[in-house]
Amino acid sequence: MQFKYLKLEIFIPETHFKALQKALQEVDAGHIGNYDSCLSYSKVIGTWRPLKGTKPFIGKENEISQEPELKVEVTIKADKLKNTISAIKSVHPYEEPVINVIPLLEVGL
């Protein structure tokens, strides 16, 4: 089955939310019907441990970090995935950003 729409979950520091929002708008992410710039976000706590050889934005090598983040959810057309991922990475401060791609059967029913 070919999916026409995808949902992206993006975890990002709150300090970078506005830049992300602008980058998503520039690639038309969150365009649903007669609305654009549609997304939702919620505050979460992220944890991670930078391993040897990393250059973390936050945290120290071999130490568990725990920080507040935003989980941003946005719907995109599947054919715009590559451009959208590039836009996200261009403003995301993390060395390894977490971007989950979830196929959607339908949107806005």
C-alpha positions in Angstrom: 0.0 0.0 0.0 1.3 3.4 -1.0 0.7 6.1 1.7 -0.2 9.6 0.5 0.4 11.2 3.9 2.9 10.9 6.7 3.1 12.2 10.2 6.4 13.4 11.5 7.3 13.5 15.2 10.2 15.8 15.8 12.0 16.1 19.2 13.7 19.5 19.6 14.7 22.0 22.3 12.1 24.7 22.9 14.8 27.3 22.0 14.7 26.1 18.4 10.9 25.7 18.0 10.3 29.0 16.1 13.1 28.2 13.6 11.6 24.7 13.1 8.1 26.2 12.6 9.4 28.6 9.9 11.4 25.8 8.2 8.3 23.5 8.1 6.2 26.4 6.7 8.7 27.0 3.9 8.4 23.4 2.7 4.6 23.4 3.1 4.5 20.9 5.9 1.3 20.9 7.8 -0.9 21.8 4.8 -4.3 20.3 5.4 -7.1 21.3 3.1 -7.5 25.1 3.1 -5.2 25.5 6.1 -1.4 25.6 6.3 1.2 25.7 9.1 -0.8 23.1 11.0 1.2 21.3 13.7 0.9 20.4 17.4 3.5 20.3 20.1 3.8 19.1 23.6 6.4 19.4 26.3 8.3 16.1 27.1 11.4 15.1 28.9 14.1 13.5 26.7 16.9 11.3 27.9 20.1 10.2 26.1 23.7 9.2 26.6 26.3 10.6 24.2 28.8 7.8 23.3 32.5 8.1 22.5 33.3 10.3 19.6 30.0 12.4 19.7 29.7 16.1 19.9 26.4 16.6 21.8 24.5 19.9 21.7 23.6 19.2 25.4 25.3 16.6 27.7 28.7 15.0 28.2 30.2 11.8 26.8 29.1 8.6 28.7 26.7 10.5 31.0 22.9 10.2 30.9 21.3 13.5 30.1 17.7 14.5 30.8 16.3 17.7 29.4 12.9 19.3 28.6 12.1 19.2 24.9 9.2 19.7 22.6 7.6 16.9 20.6 6.4 18.5 17.4 3.8 16.6 15.2 3.1 17.6 11.7 1.4 16.0 8.7 3.1 16.1 5.3 2.5 14.7 1.8 4.7 11.6 1.4 6.3 13.0 -1.8 7.7 15.9 0.3 9.5 13.8 2.8 13.0 14.3 1.6 12.7 18.1 1.4 11.0 18.2 4.7 13.7 16.2 6.5 16.4 18.4 4.9 14.5 21.5 6.2 14.3 20.1 9.7 18.0 19.1 9.8 19.0 22.6 8.6 17.6 24.2 11.8 17.9 21.3 14.3 20.8 21.6 16.8 21.2 17.9 17.6 24.0 15.8 16.0 21.4 13.0 15.7 17.9 14.5 15.6 15.0 12.2 16.4 12.5 12.4 13.5 9.9 9.6 13.5 8.0 9.0 10.2 4.6 7.4 10.6 2.4 6.5 7.6 -1.2 7.7 7.7 -4.1 6.0 6.1 -6.2 9.2 5.9 -6.0 12.8 6.9 -8.8 15.1 8.2 -11.8 12.7 8.0 
